[in-house]
C-alpha cells in the first residue's frame, strides 16, 4: 500500500503544479483540498486517505470555509 500512497501523492503534486491558478486559488479551506489529501494519505493510508479526500472535495463547493484537518 505504501507504493500507492507515494504514487497518489506524486499525482497530487503534479496537479498542484499544472492546475490553472484560478482553480488553485479558489479553495475555501485551509489546508487546501490537495494538501488535505496529502495529509490524509500520509496519516491514514491509501483507502481511508482517498475516502477522506473525496469527501472533502464534496464539501468544497459550499461558501463556508475554514480550518479542516484530517
C-alpha positions as CSV (number, residue, x, y, z in Angstrom):
1,X,0.0,0.0,0.0
2,X,2.9,2.4,0.6
3,X,3.6,2.4,-3.1
4,X,0.0,3.5,-3.8
5,X,0.3,6.3,-1.2
6,X,3.5,7.6,-2.7
7,X,2.1,7.4,-6.3
8,X,-1.0,9.2,-5.2
9,X,1.0,12.0,-3.6
10,X,3.1,12.3,-6.7
11,X,-0.1,12.7,-8.8
12,X,-1.4,15.3,-6.4
13,X,1.8,17.3,-6.5
14,X,1.7,17.2,-10.3
15,X,-1.8,18.5,-10.2
16,X,-0.6,21.3,-7.9
17,X,2.0,22.3,-10.4
18,X,-0.2,22.0,-13.5
19,X,-3.7,23.1,-12.4
20,X,-4.7,26.6,-13.6
21,X,-4.1,29.3,-11.0
22,X,-7.8,30.2,-10.9
23,X,-8.7,26.7,-9.7
24,X,-5.9,26.6,-7.1
25,X,-6.8,30.0,-5.7
26,X,-10.5,29.0,-5.3
27,X,-10.1,26.7,-2.4
28,X,-12.0,27.9,0.6
29,X,-10.4,25.6,3.2
30,X,-7.1,25.7,5.0
31,X,-5.2,23.5,4.2
32,X,-6.2,23.4,0.5
33,X,-8.0,20.3,-0.7
34,X,-4.9,18.9,-2.4
35,X,-2.8,19.5,0.7
36,X,-5.5,17.9,2.8
37,X,-5.4,14.9,0.6
38,X,-1.7,14.5,1.0
39,X,-2.0,14.8,4.8
40,X,-4.9,12.2,4.9
41,X,-2.9,9.8,2.7
42,X,0.2,10.1,4.9
43,X,-1.8,9.7,8.1
44,X,-4.5,7.1,7.2
45,X,-3.1,5.2,4.2
46,X,-4.4,4.8,0.6
47,X,-8.1,3.7,1.1
48,X,-9.1,5.8,4.0
49,X,-7.0,8.7,2.9
50,X,-8.7,8.9,-0.5
51,X,-12.1,8.4,1.1
52,X,-11.4,11.4,3.3
53,X,-10.0,13.5,0.4
54,X,-13.0,12.8,-1.8
55,X,-15.4,13.6,1.0
56,X,-13.5,16.9,1.5
57,X,-13.8,17.7,-2.2
58,X,-17.6,17.1,-1.9
59,X,-17.7,19.8,0.8
60,X,-15.6,22.3,-1.1
61,X,-18.5,23.7,-3.1
62,X,-20.1,25.4,-0.1
63,X,-19.4,29.1,0.6
64,X,-18.2,28.5,4.2
65,X,-14.6,27.5,4.6
66,X,-12.1,27.4,7.5
67,X,-9.7,25.0,9.1
68,X,-10.5,21.4,8.4
69,X,-7.6,19.0,9.2
70,X,-7.8,15.2,8.7
